[in-house]
Amino acid sequence: RLPTLAVVGATGAVGTVMLDILSTRKNVWGEIRLVASARSAGKRLTVRGEEVEVQAISPEVFDGVDVAMFDVPDEVSKEWAPIAAERGAVVVDNSGAFRLDDDVPLVVPEVNAEQVRNRPRNIISNPNCTTLSMIVAIGALHRAYGLTDLVVSSYQAASGAGQQGVDTLYDQIAKVATDRTLGTRAGDVRAAVSDLGPFPAPLALNVVPWAGSLKDDGWSSEELKVRNESRKILGLPDLRVSATCVRVPVVTTHSLAIHATFSTEVDADEARRLLASSPGVVVQDDPAKGEFPTPIDVVGTDPTWVGRIRRSLDDPRSLDLFLCGDNLRKGAALNTAQIAELLAEEFTS
Ligand code: 2RA
């Protein structure tokens, strides 16, 4: 018997990528149910080449479901993930609702796959896309050299803010493209761009040093997610992390500039070889030939792409590097699907 899967939130930006991934990866599922809000019920979506009707979320929709992948807002997960678990499903949740709960594992298969079994509530959390964009590569380096400190700057794509973020970026670009004097005088782009969408400042021709919501002492929720989730996934409660999360005018694919410090000295060539042989990582690092990862080359791919690897000039225990990862694929849908595949092995008889 092949396990039954429910995809909850199948009609969103990540849900769309999830259906693509389920249709292109090795099929390990029997029935796949598509579930969404009553508003989206009745839509017909294609998965594995078949049209499937979206069902309205209800307790009954989870009867007979072995694994339920959730991509819905935090408050919807908070309400419905426990209900799905009560009805017998193991929930893989892409929201932030349970990520830091002690009784919910935060799983990245390449880093801590064994945590899948540690699920007292039958809920497993998927990390935030910014953490996921870097953690497979950072986890590989940690296993080799013993990570102690991370200083990261993110360059986050508009699609991290959903379809509204993408639409806003294109609308702003269309507006500024007609006037090549824009971006040359203080405030001129702000005056030209009326709709900011989900961003606190214009994104076109700009960068915005903000993502998420304001937390204590001026930190953003996004920056605290990078810090707290990295500690939990790597099992390093004392890991020192300083993140600055920046939104950039890119459609999809997050990038991060990373300064990582380890307990032992590191060699850039050795680190490059280690990363190149790590599952889920591709090294693209030959600046002399203009070869380094960029979002427009990485978008739509599954791996974490790493480049600009060099040893810190001031500390033989530190590496500086730049990496890119598709925030909708490995950053969300793919990692969720990979966790679900680990569970499918348990349910396949
Ligand atoms: C963002 N990482 O990019 C957050 C949530 N997807 O906005």
Residues whose N, C-alpha, C, O or C-beta is under 5 A from the ligand:
A	BS01	2RA	C129 T130 Q156 A157 G160 A161 A211
